[in-house]
Amino acid sequence: MPEYVVKLESNPDVWIAQWAGSPGRTNVLATARRYATKGGALIGLGMARMRGRKFPDAMVEEVADAS
């Protein structure tokens, strides 16, 4: 079943992470925050933007595996 992650287009090796930060970011896809639906990922992106980072170039990306 596909999952979704939030990726930064300006730095293609950076995703929003599952830990605290402003918000947390990672350069390892396996530790990126996973969402079950695209809508959930969009909500997560909105919450990250509310925490102070605007992420104007962020996008939701589908990932096929759960690793």
C-alpha positions in Angstrom: 0.0 0.0 0.0 1.5 3.4 -0.9 2.4 5.9 1.7 3.1 9.6 1.4 6.0 11.9 2.5 6.6 15.6 2.3 9.7 16.5 0.2 11.4 19.8 -0.4 11.9 20.5 -4.1 14.8 22.9 -3.6 16.7 20.2 -1.8 15.5 16.8 -3.2 17.2 14.8 -0.5 15.3 16.4 2.4 12.0 15.3 3.8 10.0 16.3 6.9 11.0 13.9 9.7 9.0 12.2 12.4 10.8 13.9 15.3 10.5 17.3 16.9 12.2 20.3 15.4 11.1 23.4 13.7 9.9 21.0 12.2 12.3 18.1 12.1 13.9 17.3 8.7 15.9 14.4 7.5 18.0 13.4 4.5 17.2 9.7 4.9 13.9 8.7 3.3 13.6 5.7 5.7 13.3 8.2 8.7 10.9 10.6 6.9 7.4 11.1 8.5 5.0 8.7 6.7 1.3 9.5 6.0 -1.3 6.9 5.1 -3.1 9.3 2.7 -2.2 12.2 0.5 -4.7 14.4 2.4 -2.9 13.4 5.7 0.4 14.5 4.2 -1.1 17.8 3.1 -2.4 18.4 6.7 1.1 17.5 8.0 2.6 20.0 5.7 0.2 22.6 6.8 1.0 21.9 10.5 4.8 22.2 9.7 4.1 25.5 8.1 2.3 26.7 11.2 5.4 25.9 13.3 7.3 28.6 11.6 8.8 27.1 8.4 7.0 28.1 5.2 8.4 25.4 2.9 7.2 27.2 -0.2 8.6 24.5 -2.4 7.4 21.5 -0.4 5.5 18.7 -2.2 3.7 15.5 -1.3 5.4 12.4 -2.8 4.1 8.9 -2.9 6.4 6.1 -1.8 5.7 2.5 -2.6 7.4 0.6 0.2 7.0 0.9 4.0 10.7 1.0 4.8 
